[in-house]
Amino acid sequence: MARNLTLLTDFYELTMMQGYFKSKAKEYVIFDVFYRVNPSGGSYAITAGLEQVIDYVKNLSFTYDDIDYLRSLNTFDEDFLDYLASYHFTGDIYAIPEGTVVFPKEPLVKVIAPIMEAQLVETAILNIINHQSLIATKASRVVYAAQGDGVMEFGLRRAQGPDAGIYGARAAVIGGCVGTSNVLCGQKFDIPVLGTHAHSWIMSFDSEYDAFYRYASYYPDNCILLVDTYDTLKSGVPNAIKVFKKKQEEGITLKRYGIRLDSGDLAYLSKKARKMLDEAGFTDAIITASSDLDEHLIHSLKTQGATITSWGVGTNLITSADCPAFGGVYKLAGIRYENEEDFTPKIKISENPAKVTNPGNKTVYRIYGKDTGKIRADLICLVGETYDENTDLKIFDPDATWKNTTLEGGTYTMKELLIPIFLKGQCVYHSPKVMEIREYCQKELSTLWDESRRLVNPQEVYVDLSTPLFELKNRLLNEDKR
């Protein structure tokens, strides 16, 4: 059931709206959603949350209760409240599809609308895109560290509330997790739900063996036994092996079976447990691990030769513990005044060069090497610029223009990333299913060079400005700033 999140906004959005209303502002504006720094020290991000943005915009409307509440604040006049009572979004929204690899300064979402409408949607769009993009990016790093092993999202109980748990799990699957422990998320988005049992299951029986045997009897198709309740190597693993043998004697085939480690020295315990399982004839038994994992610990365990082949990652994934905020912003890029046909580009100037914005109505092209299919660079340019892949293309670092290269015609391909989502207030885009977005994301990640995916000190991917956009930006920077 769709939720009305119309009042999920900062108070100043509404006070600015009333100011525009009182001044009879009729301008159309362009706002860009972008971020400045890659999360977790990486070289890329994964954009996510577009489906929820679409749901939000579709359901934008002020109810009678909303209007009554705003009236009670003694800030808004009746004529403005009357306007809000009939409010609906009439503008255009362009976005980069969910699951796409993205980089700093690129417009992930572009809103073109009457100024009051564009102002209202700022907070909610940022809230949705920032959160899910952060978790999808974190998940992609964890999955990369696991080197092909399955990663399960297990973070619901540590998430910052139900929404963070539900939509964080959704984003984690987009980023590459094979499933989630979150049943409501599984129901809402048709993604696999996974899990084993807790220590309390073991402790509720008279013996560890009895607990394991009962679980194996009830769930022969998914029999992963938690072996660290009492003593992993002296009790847990031996009892698990006894149960596996007992089921063999009973003629019952355990289809997906093994053990889970949740504490202790995971590298040491997994190697010892693997040896014990193999010697007992259970060479196909799974060893899965949990216990406050993240991409760095998984990478370390892999380096140490841990025999773990399945990972349950909770707190550090669902909260993106090392980088708890994505940092996306919503900045004005252009205004079309009444009776004018073209947008006047706008730029935000700051003492901090990283906070100077790119002006104008923009789009993003991705440039791939034709021979490798890998990303060569991204090009932010003005809408209307055209490119011929058969001609040479010179690209340059906008912050250090002497760093440039010329791509020979015929050696590269280009793809425009921003696509229409809403046109004149009507949604023209259908969101894929989450597992389809996950598959698309894996293909996207494969276009990155390995050097750009490494966890520490990755190679930066170039994001360049086209010559017309670069010249426009510098002209505005050099003009009188009053």
VOSEVO-895024 format. One record per atom (N, C-alpha, C): z, y, x. Coordinates in steps of 0.2 Angstrom, whole numbers, padded with zeros to 4 digits, always signed. Each point is the difference from the previous one (the first is absolute). Example, Ala and Ser with C-alpha at 12.3 -4.5 7.8 and 13.67 -1.06 7.14 Angstrom:
REM VOSEVO-895024
+0039-0028+0066+0000+0006-0004+0000+0006+0004-0004+0005-0002+0001+0006+0004+0003+0005-0004
END
This chain:
REM VOSEVO-895024
+0000-0006+0004+0000+0006-0004+0000+0006+0004-0005+0005-0001+0000+0006+0004+0006+0004-0001+0002+0004+0005+0006+0004+0000-0003+0007+0000+0003+0005-0004-0001+0007+0001+0004+0003+0005-0003+0002+0006+0003+0003+0005-0001+0007+0001-0002+0004-0006-0002+0007+0000+0006+0004+0004+0006-0001-0002+0005+0004+0003+0002-0002+0007-0003-0005+0003+0001-0002+0007-0003+0005+0004+0003+0006+0001-0003+0005+0003+0006+0005+0003-0002+0003+0005+0005+0005+0002+0000+0006-0004+0006+0003-0001+0001+0006-0005-0005+0006+0002-0001+0001+0006-0004+0005+0002-0008+0000-0002-0002-0007-0001-0007-0001-0003+0000+0004-0007+0005-0001-0004+0000+0003-0006+0001+0007+0000+0004+0003+0004+0000+0007+0000-0006+0003+0003-0003-0003+0005-0007+0003+0002-0005-0001-0006+0000-0005-0003-0005-0001-0006+0001+0006-0005+0007+0001-0001+0001+0006-0005-0003+0006+0003+0001+0001+0006-0002+0006+0003-0008+0001+0000-0003-0006+0001-0008+0000-0001-0001+0002-0007+0003-0003-0005-0001+0001-0007+0001+0007-0002+0005+0003+0003+0001+0007-0002-0005+0005+0003-0002-0002+0006-0005+0004+0003-0007-0002-0002-0001-0004-0005-0006-0003-0003-0005-0002+0006+0003-0004+0004-0004-0002+0006-0005-0005-0003-0006+0000+0002-0006-0004-0002-0003-0004+0006+0003+0001+0006-0003-0003+0006+0000-0007-0001-0006-0003+0003+0000-0007+0002+0002-0001+0008+0004-0005+0001+0002-0001+0007-0002-0007+0003+0001+0000+0006-0001-0007+0004+0007-0001+0003+0003-0005-0001+0006-0002+0004-0002-0007+0003+0002-0001+0007+0000-0006+0004+0007-0003+0001+0000-0007-0001+0006-0003+0002-0002-0004+0006+0004+0002+0006-0001-0004+0006+0007+0000+0004+0000-0004+0005+0006+0000+0004-0002+0002+0007+0005+0001+0004-0001+0003+0007+0001-0005+0006+0005-0005-0001+0002-0004+0005+0000-0007-0002-0003-0005+0003+0000-0007-0002+0007-0003+0000+0002-0004-0005+0007-0003+0000+0001-0005+0006+0006+0000+0001+0003-0005+0005-0003+0000+0007-0003+0005+0002-0003+0001+0006-0007-0004+0001-0003-0001-0006-0006-0004+0000-0006+0005+0001-0006-0003-0001-0006+0004+0001-0004+0001-0007+0003-0002-0005-0004+0000-0007+0005-0001-0005-0002+0001-0006+0004-0001-0006-0004-0004-0005+0003-0003-0006-0004-0003-0005+0002+0004-0006-0005+0002-0004+0001+0004-0006+0001-0005-0006+0005+0002-0004+0002-0004-0005+0003+0004-0006+0000-0002-0006+0003+0004-0006-0005+0003-0004-0006-0001+0001-0005+0003-0004+0000-0002-0008+0001-0006-0001+0001-0003-0007+0005+0004-0004+0006+0001+0004+0005+0003-0004-0001+0008-0001-0004+0003+0005-0002+0007-0001-0004+0000-0006-0005-0005-0001-0004+0000-0006+0004+0000-0006+0005-0005+0000+0004-0001-0006+0004+0007-0002+0002+0003+0005+0004+0006+0000-0004+0005-0004-0006+0001+0003-0005+0006-0002-0002-0002-0008-0002-0006-0001-0002-0002-0007+0006+0002-0005+0006-0001+0002+0005+0001-0005+0004+0007+0001-0003+0004+0003+0003+0007+0000+0000+0004-0006+0005+0001-0003+0001+0003-0006+0008+0002-0001+0001+0006-0003+0007+0002-0001+0002-0002-0007+0005-0004-0001+0003-0002-0006+0004+0005-0003+0002-0001-0007+0004+0005-0003+0007+0001+0004+0002-0006+0002+0007+0000+0004-0001+0004+0006-0006-0001+0003-0001+0004+0007+0000+0007-0001-0003+0002-0006-0001+0007-0001+0007+0003-0002+0004-0004-0004+0007+0002-0002+0004+0001+0007-0001-0005+0004+0004+0001+0006-0002+0006+0004-0006+0001+0001-0002+0006+0004+0002+0006-0003+0000+0000-0007+0003+0006-0003+0007+0001+0001+0004-0005+0001+0007+0001+0001+0002+0003+0007-0005+0000+0004+0001+0002+0007+0000+0008+0000-0002+0003-0005+0000+0007-0001-0004+0004+0006-0006-0004+0001-0004+0003+0006-0007+0001-0003-0002-0004-0005-0007+0000-0002-0001+0004-0007-0005+0004-0001-0002+0003-0006-0003-0004-0005+0000+0002-0006-0003-0005-0005-0007+0000+0000-0004+0005+0002-0007-0001+0001-0002-0005+0005+0004+0000+0006-0001-0005+0005+0001-0007-0003+0006-0001-0003+0002-0006-0003-0005-0003-0005-0003+0005-0004-0006-0002-0004-0006-0003+0004-0001+0004+0005-0006-0003+0004+0002-0007+0003+0006-0001+0002+0002-0007+0003-0001-0005-0006+0002+0002-0006+0000-0005-0005-0007-0003-0001-0005+0003+0002-0007-0002-0001-0003-0002+0006+0004+0000+0006-0003-0001+0007-0003-0007+0000-0006+0000+0004-0003-0006+0002-0004+0001+0006-0001-0004+0005-0003+0001+0006-0008+0000-0001-0003+0005+0002-0008+0001-0001-0004+0000+0006+0004-0001+0006-0004+0001+0006-0003-0006+0003-0002+0000+0007-0003-0005+0003+0005-0002+0006+0000-0007+0001+0004-0003+0006-0004-0005+0003+0000+0001+0007-0004-0004+0004+0006-0004+0005-0002-0006+0002+0005-0003+0004-0003-0005+0004+0003-0002+0006-0001-0006+0004+0003-0006-0003-0004-0005-0001+0002-0006-0004+0007-0003+0004+0004-0003-0004+0006-0004+0002-0002-0005+0005+0004-0001+0005-0001-0005+0005-0005+0002+0006-0002+0006+0000-0004+0003+0005+0004+0002+0006-0003-0001+0006+0003+0003+0006-0001+0007+0000+0005+0004+0001-0001+0007+0001+0004+0003+0006-0002+0007+0001+0003+0003+0006+0002+0007-0002+0004+0003+0005+0003+0007-0002-0005+0005-0001+0002+0005-0005-0004+0006-0002-0006-0002-0005-0001-0006-0001-0006-0002-0005+0003+0001-0007-0004+0003-0004+0002+0000-0007+0000-0007-0003+0006-0002-0002+0001-0007-0004-0002+0001-0007+0002+0006-0003-0001+0002-0007-0002+0007+0000-0005+0001-0004-0002+0007-0001+0000+0002-0007+0003+0005-0002+0001+0002-0007-0004+0007-0001-0005+0000-0004-0004+0006-0002+0001+0001-0007+0004+0006-0002+0002+0001-0007+0002+0007-0001+0001+0002-0006+0003+0007-0001+0007+0000+0003+0001+0006+0002+0006+0001+0005+0007-0003-0003+0001+0001-0006+0006-0002-0004+0000-0008+0000-0005-0003-0001-0001-0007-0001+0001-0003+0007-0003+0003+0005+0000-0003+0007+0007+0001+0003+0004+0005-0002+0007+0001+0002+0004-0005-0002+0000-0001-0007+0005-0005-0003+0000-0007+0003-0006-0003+0002-0001-0006+0002+0003-0002+0008+0001+0006+0003+0002-0001+0007+0005-0005+0002+0006+0001-0003+0006-0003+0002-0001-0008-0002-0002-0002-0005-0001-0007-0002-0005-0003+0004-0006+0003+0001-0005-0003+0005+0003-0001+0007+0004+0004+0002+0003+0000+0007+0005-0006+0000+0004+0000-0005+0005-0005-0001-0003-0007+0000-0005-0001-0004-0003-0007+0000-0004-0002+0006-0004+0005+0003-0004-0002+0005+0004-0001+0007+0005+0005+0001+0004+0000+0006+0004-0007+0000+0003-0002-0006+0004-0006+0001-0005-0006+0001-0005-0001-0004-0003-0007+0001-0004+0000+0006-0003+0006+0002-0004+0000+0007+0005-0002+0005+0006+0003+0000+0005-0002+0005+0001-0008+0001+0002-0003-0006+0001-0007+0000-0006-0004+0002-0005+0002-0003-0006-0004+0002-0002+0000+0007+0001+0006+0003-0001+0000+0007+0005-0004+0004+0006+0001-0002+0006-0004+0004-0002-0008-0001-0002-0002-0006-0002-0007-0001-0005-0002+0005-0005+0004+0000-0006-0002+0004+0002-0001+0008+0005+0004+0002+0003-0001+0007+0004-0006+0000+0004-0002-0005+0003-0006+0001-0004-0006+0000-0005+0000-0005-0005-0006+0000-0004+0000+0006-0002+0005+0003-0003+0000+0007+0004-0004+0005+0007+0002+0000+0004-0003+0005+0001-0008-0001-0001-0002-0006+0001-0007-0002-0006-0004+0002-0005+0003+0002-0006-0003+0003-0003-0006-0004-0001+0001-0007-0003-0004-0004+0005-0005-0004+0006+0001+0001+0005-0004-0004+0001+0004-0006+0003-0003-0005+0001+0003-0007+0006+0004+0001+0000+0006-0003+0005+0005-0001+0002+0001-0007+0006-0002-0002+0002+0001-0007+0005+0007+0000-0001+0004-0005+0004+0006-0001+0006-0002-0004+0006+0001+0003+0006-0003-0003+0005+0006-0001-0002+0006-0001+0005+0006+0001+0002+0003-0007-0001-0003-0006+0002+0003-0006+0008+0003+0000+0004-0004+0002+0007+0001+0000+0002+0006+0004-0004+0001+0005+0002+0006+0005-0005+0006-0001-0004+0000-0005-0004+0005-0001+0004+0006-0003-0003+0006+0000+0004+0006-0003-0002+0001-0007+0002-0005-0004-0001+0000-0007-0005-0004-0003+0000-0002-0006-0005-0004-0003-0008+0002+0001-0001+0006+0000-0007+0002+0001-0002-0001+0007+0004+0002+0005-0001-0002+0007-0001-0007+0001+0004-0004-0003-0001-0007+0000-0007-0003-0003-0001+0002-0006-0006-0002-0003-0007+0002+0004+0000+0007+0001-0006+0003+0002-0001-0001+0008+0006-0001+0003+0000-0001+0007-0002-0007+0001+0001-0005-0004-0002-0007+0001-0008+0000-0002-0002+0004-0004-0007+0000-0002-0004+0003+0007+0003+0005+0003-0003+0003+0006+0000-0005+0005+0006-0004+0001+0000-0005+0005-0005-0005+0000-0001-0002-0006-0006-0005-0001-0007+0002+0002-0001+0007-0002-0006+0003+0002-0001+0000+0007+0006+0001+0004+0000+0001+0007-0001-0007+0003+0001-0006-0003-0002-0006+0003+0006-0006-0002+0005+0002-0003+0005-0005-0002-0003-0005-0004+0002-0007+0000-0003-0005-0004+0003+0000-0007+0006+0003-0001+0003+0000-0006+0007+0004+0000+0003+0000-0005+0007+0003-0001+0005-0004-0003+0006+0002+0001+0006-0004-0004+0001+0004-0006-0003+0006-0001+0001+0004-0006-0004-0003-0006+0003-0003-0005-0003-0003-0006-0003+0005-0004+0003+0006-0001-0003+0005-0005-0006+0003+0003+0000+0001+0007-0006+0002+0003-0006-0005+0000+0002-0007+0000-0005-0005-0001-0003+0000-0007+0004+0001-0005-0002+0000-0006-0005+0006-0002+0002+0006+0003-0003+0006-0002-0007+0000+0004-0001-0003+0006-0006+0001+0004-0003-0006+0002+0002-0006-0003-0003-0006+0000-0001-0002+0008+0006+0000+0003+0000-0002+0007+0005-0006+0001-0001-0004+0005+0005-0006+0001+0007+0002+0001+0004-0004-0003+0008+0001+0001+0002-0006+0004+0004+0001+0004+0002-0005+0005+0008+0001+0001+0003-0006+0003+0007+0000+0001+0003-0007+0001+0006+0000+0002+0003-0007+0001+0007+0000-0003+0005+0000+0003+0007+0000-0003+0005+0004+0005+0005+0002-0003+0005+0003+0004+0006-0004+0003+0004+0003+0004+0005-0004+0003+0005-0003-0006+0001+0004-0005+0004-0001-0006-0002-0007-0003-0007-0002+0000-0002-0006-0002+0003-0006+0004+0000+0001+0006+0003-0005+0005+0008-0001-0002+0003+0006+0000+0007+0000+0000+0003-0002-0007-0004+0000-0005+0002-0002-0007+0000-0008-0001-0002-0004+0005+0000-0007+0000+0005-0002+0005+0002-0007-0001+0006-0003+0004-0003-0001+0007-0006-0001+0001-0003-0001+0007-0007+0004+0000-0001+0001+0007-0007+0003+0001-0006-0005-0002+0001-0006+0002-0005-0005-0002-0001+0000-0007+0005+0000-0004-0001+0000-0008-0004+0006-0002+0002+0006+0003-0004+0006-0002-0007-0001+0001-0001-0002+0006-0007-0001+0003-0004-0005-0005+0003-0006-0001-0003-0005-0004-0002+0002-0007+0005+0004-0003-0001+0002-0007-0006+0005+0000+0000+0005+0005-0005+0005+0000-0007-0004+0001+0000-0005+0005-0007-0003+0001-0002-0004-0006+0005-0003-0004-0002-0003-0006-0003+0004-0005+0003+0006-0001-0002+0005-0005-0007+0004+0002-0001+0001+0006-0006+0004+0003-0003-0004+0005-0003-0006-0001-0004-0003+0005-0006+0003+0003-0003+0005-0004-0006+0003+0002+0002+0007+0004+0006+0001+0000+0002+0006+0004+0007-0001+0003+0001-0004+0005+0007-0002+0002+0001+0003+0007+0002+0006+0000+0002+0003+0006+0008+0001+0000+0003-0004+0005+0007+0000+0000+0004+0004+0005+0004+0004-0003+0004+0005+0004+0005-0004+0004+0000+0000+0007+0003-0005+0004+0006+0003+0004+0002+0007-0001+0005+0003+0005+0006+0002-0004+0002-0004-0006+0006+0002-0003+0006-0002+0004+0000-0006+0003+0006-0002+0004-0002-0001+0007-0005-0004+0002-0002+0000+0007-0007-0003+0000-0004+0005+0003-0007-0001-0001-0003-0007+0003+0002-0001+0007-0002-0006+0003+0004-0006+0000+0006+0001-0002+0005-0006-0001+0000-0003-0007-0001+0005-0004+0000-0002-0007-0006+0001-0004-0002+0006+0000-0006+0002-0005-0006-0003+0001-0003+0000+0007-0006-0004+0001+0001-0007-0001+0005-0004+0003+0001-0007-0002+0000-0002-0007+0003+0004-0004+0001-0001-0007-0007+0001-0004-0004+0005+0003-0006+0001-0003-0005-0006+0002+0001-0002+0006-0004-0006+0002+0001-0006-0004+0007-0001-0002+0002-0006-0004-0003+0000-0007+0000+0007-0003-0003+0000-0006-0007-0001+0000-0004+0003+0005-0007-0002+0000-0002-0007+0001+0004-0004+0004+0000-0007+0000+0001-0003-0007+0005+0002-0003+0002-0003-0006-0005+0000-0005-0003+0006+0000-0006+0001-0005-0006-0004+0002-0001-0001+0006-0005-0005+0002+0001-0007-0003+0006-0002+0001+0002-0007-0002+0000+0000-0008+0000+0005-0003+0000+0000-0008-0007+0001-0002-0005+0000+0005-0007+0001-0002-0002+0007-0002+0004+0005+0001-0001+0007-0002-0003+0004+0006-0006+0003-0001-0003+0004+0005+0002+0007-0001+0003+0003+0006+0002+0007+0000-0006+0004+0002-0003+0004-0004-0007+0003+0001+0001+0006+0005+0005+0004-0001+0001+0006+0004+0008-0001+0002+0001-0002+0006+0007-0001+0001+0002+0002+0007+0007+0001+0002+0002+0002+0006+0007+0003+0000+0001+0005+0005+0007+0003+0000-0001+0007+0001+0006+0004-0002+0000+0007+0001+0006+0002+0005-0001+0004+0005+0005+0002+0004+0001+0008-0002+0007+0001-0001+0002+0007-0002+0005+0003+0005+0001-0003+0005+0005+0003+0005+0000-0003+0006+0003+0003+0005+0001-0003+0007-0006+0002+0004-0001-0004+0006-0005+0001+0005-0007-0003-0003-0004+0004-0004-0005-0004-0003-0005-0003+0004-0001+0003+0006-0005-0004+0005+0003-0006+0002+0006+0000+0002+0003-0007+0003+0001-0005-0006+0002+0003-0006+0001-0005-0005-0006-0003-0003-0005+0004+0000-0007-0002-0003-0003-0006+0005+0001+0001+0007-0003-0005+0004+0004-0006+0000+0007+0000+0000+0004-0006-0001-0002-0003-0007+0000+0004-0005-0002-0003-0007-0007-0004+0000-0005+0004+0003-0006-0003+0001+0000-0007+0003+0003+0000+0006+0001-0007+0003+0003-0005-0004+0005+0002-0004+0004-0005-0004-0005-0003-0006-0003+0005-0003-0005-0002-0005-0006-0004+0002-0003+0002+0006-0005-0004+0002+0002-0007+0002+0006-0001+0003+0002-0006+0002+0002-0005-0006+0001+0003-0005+0002-0003-0006-0007-0002-0004-0006+0003+0002-0006-0002-0003-0002+0006-0005+0003+0005+0000-0002+0005-0005-0003+0006+0004-0006-0001+0003-0003+0005+0004-0003+0005-0004-0001-0001-0007-0003+0005-0004+0005+0004-0004+0007-0001+0002+0005+0004-0004-0001+0007+0003+0001+0005-0005+0000+0007+0001+0007+0002+0003-0001+0005+0005+0007+0003+0002-0002+0008-0002+0004+0002-0005+0000+0007-0002+0006+0004+0003+0000+0006+0000+0006+0004+0003+0000+0006-0004+0006+0002-0001+0002+0007-0003+0005+0003+0005+0004+0005-0002+0006+0003+0004-0003+0006+0003+0000+0006-0004-0001+0006+0003-0006+0001+0004-0006-0003-0001-0006+0000+0004-0004+0006-0001-0003+0002+0005-0005+0005+0000-0006-0002+0005-0005+0004+0000-0006-0001+0004+0002-0001+0008+0005+0003+0002+0002+0000+0007+0004-0006+0002+0004-0002-0005+0004-0007+0001-0005-0006-0001-0004+0001-0004-0005-0006-0001-0004-0001+0006-0003+0006+0003-0004+0000+0006+0004-0003+0006+0007+0002+0000+0004-0003+0005+0001-0007+0000+0001-0002-0006+0001-0008-0002-0006-0004+0002-0006+0003-0002-0006-0003+0002-0001-0001+0008+0002+0006+0003+0000+0000+0007+0004-0005+0004+0006-0001-0004+0005-0005+0003-0002-0008-0002-0006-0001-0003-0002-0006-0002+0004-0003-0006+0003+0004-0004+0003-0002-0007-0005-0005-0004+0002-0005-0003-0005-0004-0003+0000+0001-0008+0002+0006-0002+0000+0003-0006-0007+0001-0003-0002-0002-0006-0007+0001-0002+0000+0003-0007+0006+0002-0002+0000+0004-0007+0006+0005+0001-0001+0006-0003+0005+0005+0001+0002+0003-0007+0006+0001-0001+0003+0004-0006+0002+0006+0003-0003+0006-0002+0002+0007+0003+0003+0004-0006+0006+0003+0000+0003+0003-0005+0001+0007+0001+0006+0002+0002+0003+0007+0001-0005+0004+0004-0002-0002+0006-0003+0005+0005-0008+0001-0003-0002-0004-0004-0007+0001-0003+0001+0004-0006+0004-0002-0005+0000+0004-0006+0002+0007+0000+0004+0001+0005+0003+0007+0002-0004+0003+0005-0005-0003+0004-0003+0002+0006+0005+0004+0004+0005-0004+0002+0007+0002+0003-0001+0005+0006-0005-0001+0004-0001+0004+0006-0004+0006-0001-0003+0001-0006-0004+0006-0002+0001+0000-0008+0005+0003-0002+0001+0000-0008-0004+0005-0004-0004+0004+0003-0004+0004-0004-0007+0001+0003-0005+0000-0005-0007+0000+0003-0002+0007+0002+0002+0005-0004-0001+0007+0003-0007+0003-0003-0002-0003-0006-0006+0003-0003+0001+0007-0003-0005+0004+0000+0001+0007-0002-0006+0002-0005+0001+0005-0004-0005+0002-0005-0002+0007+0001-0006+0002+0003-0001+0006+0002-0006+0003-0003+0000+0007-0002-0006+0003-0002-0005+0001+0005-0006-0002-0002-0006+0000+0004-0006+0005-0002+0001+0002-0006-0006+0004-0003+0002+0003-0007-0003+0006-0001+0001+0003-0007-0007+0002-0003-0001-0001-0006-0006+0002-0003+0002+0005-0005-0001+0007+0001+0002+0005-0005-0005+0000-0006+0003+0003-0005-0004+0001-0006-0006+0003+0001-0005-0002-0003-0007+0003+0000-0004-0002+0007+0003-0004+0004-0003-0002+0007-0002-0007-0001-0005-0002+0004-0003-0006+0000+0003-0005+0006+0002+0004+0005+0002-0004+0006+0007+0001+0002+0003-0005+0003+0007+0000+0002+0001+0005+0006+0005+0004+0000+0002+0003+0006+0005-0004+0004-0002-0002+0006+0004-0004+0004+0007+0003+0002+0005-0003+0000+0007+0002+0001+0003-0004+0006+0004+0003+0004+0003-0003+0006+0007+0002+0001+0005-0005+0001+0007+0002+0002+0000+0000+0007+0003+0006+0003+0001+0001+0007+0007-0001+0001+0002-0003+0006+0006-0001+0002+0001+0001+0008+0006+0002+0002+0002+0000+0007-0001-0007+0003+0001-0005-0004-0001-0007+0002-0007-0002-0001-0004-0001+0005-0007-0002-0001-0001-0006-0004+0004-0004+0000-0001-0007-0004+0000+0002-0008+0003+0006-0002+0001+0001-0007-0005+0005-0002-0005+0002+0004-0006+0004-0002-0005-0005-0004-0002+0002-0006-0003-0004-0004-0008+0000+0001-0004-0004-0003-0007+0000+0000-0002+0003-0006-0004+0005+0000-0002+0004-0006-0006-0003-0004-0001+0002-0006-0006-0002-0004+0000-0006-0004-0006-0002-0003-0001-0006-0004-0003-0005+0005+0004-0005+0001-0001-0005+0006-0001-0007-0003-0003-0004+0004-0001-0007+0000+0001-0003+0006+0001-0007+0001+0001-0003+0006-0006-0006+0001-0003+0000+0005-0004-0005+0002+0003-0005+0006-0001-0006-0001+0002-0005+0005-0006-0002+0004+0001+0000+0007-0006-0002+0004+0002-0006+0003-0005-0005-0001+0001-0007+0003-0005-0001+0006+0002-0004+0005-0005-0002+0004-0004-0006-0003-0007+0001+0000-0004-0005-0003+0001-0007+0003+0001+0000+0007+0000-0007+0003+0007-0003-0001+0005+0003-0001+0007-0003-0001+0003+0000-0007-0002+0005-0004+0003+0001-0006+0007+0004+0000+0002+0002+0006+0006+0003+0001-0001+0008-0001+0006+0003-0001+0000+0007-0001-0001+0004+0006-0005+0004+0001-0001+0004+0005+0004+0007+0000+0000+0003-0006+0004+0006-0002-0001+0001-0007+0004+0005-0003-0001+0003-0006-0002+0007+0000-0004+0002-0004-0002+0007+0000+0002+0003-0007+0004+0006+0001+0001+0004-0006-0005+0005+0000-0003+0001-0006-0006+0005-0001+0001+0003-0006-0005+0005-0001+0000+0004-0007-0004-0004-0004+0001+0000-0007-0004-0003-0005-0007+0003+0000-0005-0004+0000-0007+0002+0001-0003-0001+0006+0004-0001+0005-0003-0002+0007-0004-0006+0000-0005-0001+0003-0004-0006+0000-0001-0003+0007+0000-0006+0000-0001-0003+0007-0005-0006+0000-0004-0001+0005-0005-0005+0001+0002-0004+0005+0001-0007-0002+0003-0005+0005-0006-0001+0006-0006+0002-0001-0005-0002+0005-0001+0006+0005+0004+0005-0001+0000+0006+0005+0007+0000+0004-0001+0003+0006+0006+0000+0004+0006+0005-0004+0006-0002+0001+0006+0003-0003+0005+0002+0006+0001+0006+0001+0005+0003+0004+0006+0001-0003+0006-0003+0002+0006+0001-0003+0005+0002+0006+0005+0004-0002+0004+0003+0005+0007+0000-0003+0005+0001+0005+0007+0001-0002+0001+0007-0002+0002+0001-0006+0001+0007-0002+0006+0004+0004+0004-0004+0003+0006+0004+0004-0002+0000+0007-0005-0004+0003-0002+0001+0007-0008-0001+0000-0003+0005-0002-0008-0001-0001-0004-0003+0006+0003+0001+0006-0003-0003+0005+0000-0008+0000+0004-0003-0004+0000-0007-0001-0005-0002-0005-0006-0002+0001-0005-0001-0005-0004-0006+0002-0004-0002-0004-0005-0006+0001-0006+0001-0005-0005-0003+0002-0006+0000-0004-0002-0007-0002+0000-0002-0006-0002-0006-0003-0007-0001-0001-0003-0004+0004-0008-0001-0001-0002-0002-0006-0005+0003-0003-0003-0002-0007-0001-0007+0000+0002-0003-0006-0002-0008+0000+0006-0004+0002+0005+0003+0004+0005-0004+0002+0007+0000-0004+0000+0004-0005+0006+0001-0004-0002+0000-0008+0005-0001-0004-0001+0001-0007+0006+0004-0002-0001+0003-0006+0005+0005-0003+0001-0002-0007+0007+0001-0002+0001-0001-0007+0005+0005-0003-0002+0003-0006+0005+0005-0002+0006-0003-0004+0006+0002+0002+0006-0003-0002+0003+0003-0007-0001+0006-0001+0003+0003-0007-0005-0002-0005+0002-0002-0006-0004-0002-0006+0003+0003-0006-0004+0001-0005+0003+0003-0006+0005-0004-0004+0005+0002-0002+0005-0004-0004+0001+0003-0007+0000+0007-0001+0000+0003-0006-0005+0006+0000-0004+0000-0005-0005+0006+0000+0001+0003-0007+0001+0007+0000+0001+0003-0006+0006-0003-0004+0005-0002+0003+0006-0003-0003-0001-0007-0003-0006-0003+0001-0001-0007-0002+0000-0005+0006+0004-0005+0000+0000-0005+0005-0007-0004+0001-0003+0000+0006-0006-0003+0001+0000-0006+0005+0006-0002+0001+0002-0005+0005+0004-0006-0003-0002-0006+0002+0004-0005-0002+0004-0003+0006+0006-0001+0000+0004-0002+0006+0000-0008+0000-0002-0002+0006+0000-0008+0001+0007-0003-0001+0000-0006+0000+0007-0004+0000+0003+0001+0007+0007-0001+0000+0003+0001+0006-0002-0005+0006-0001-0006-0002-0003-0005+0005-0007+0001+0002-0004+0004-0004-0006+0002+0002+0000+0006+0005+0005+0004-0001+0001+0006+0004+0003-0003+0007+0004-0005+0000+0002-0003+0006-0005-0003+0004-0005-0004-0003-0006-0002+0003-0004+0005+0003-0001+0006-0003-0004+0005+0002+0004+0003+0006+0007+0001+0000+0003+0003+0005+0000-0004+0007+0000-0007-0001-0001-0004+0006-0007+0001+0003-0005+0001-0004-0007+0002+0003+0001+0007+0003+0003+0004-0003+0001+0007+0003+0003+0000+0007+0006-0004+0000+0003-0001+0007-0004-0003+0005-0004-0004-0002-0005-0004+0005-0005+0005+0003+0000+0006-0003-0005+0005+0003+0004+0004+0006+0006-0001+0001+0004+0004+0005-0001-0004+0006+0000+0003+0006+0000-0004+0006+0007-0002+0002+0001-0006+0003+0006-0003+0002+0005+0006+0003-0003+0004+0004+0004+0005+0004+0003+0005-0005-0003+0001-0006+0003+0004-0005+0005-0003-0004+0000-0007+0000+0005-0003-0004+0007-0002+0003-0001+0000+0007+0006-0002+0004+0006+0004-0003+0006-0002+0001+0006+0003-0003+0003+0005+0004-0001+0000+0007+0003+0005+0004-0006+0004+0003+0000+0006+0000-0005+0005+0004-0007-0002-0002-0002-0001-0006-0007-0001-0002-0005+0005+0001-0006-0002+0001-0005+0005+0001-0002+0004-0006+0000+0006+0000-0001+0005-0005-0007-0001-0003-0001+0000-0006-0007+0000-0003-0002+0007-0001-0006+0002+0002-0002+0007+0000-0002+0002-0007+0003+0006-0002-0002+0003-0006-0002+0007+0001-0007+0001-0001-0003+0006+0002-0002+0005-0006-0002+0006+0002-0002+0004-0005-0008+0001+0001-0003+0001-0005-0007+0001+0000-0001+0008+0003-0006+0001+0003-0001+0007+0003+0001+0005-0006-0003+0000-0006+0001+0005-0005+0007+0001-0002+0004-0006+0000+0007+0001-0002+0004+0003+0006-0002-0002+0006+0004+0003+0006-0001+0007+0000-0007+0002-0001-0001+0007+0000+0003+0004-0005+0000-0003-0006+0004+0004-0006+0007+0001+0002+0003-0006+0002+0007+0001+0002+0002+0005+0005-0004+0000+0005+0001+0005+0005-0002+0007-0002-0004+0001-0004-0002+0007-0003+0006+0002-0004+0003-0004-0004+0006+0002-0004+0006+0001+0004+0001-0003+0005+0005+0001+0005+0000+0006+0004-0007+0003+0001-0001+0006+0004+0000+0006-0005+0000-0001-0006-0001+0006-0005+0007+0003-0001+0000+0006-0002+0006+0004-0002+0004-0004-0005+0006-0002+0002+0004-0005-0004+0004+0004-0006-0001+0006-0001+0004+0003-0005-0002-0002-0007
END
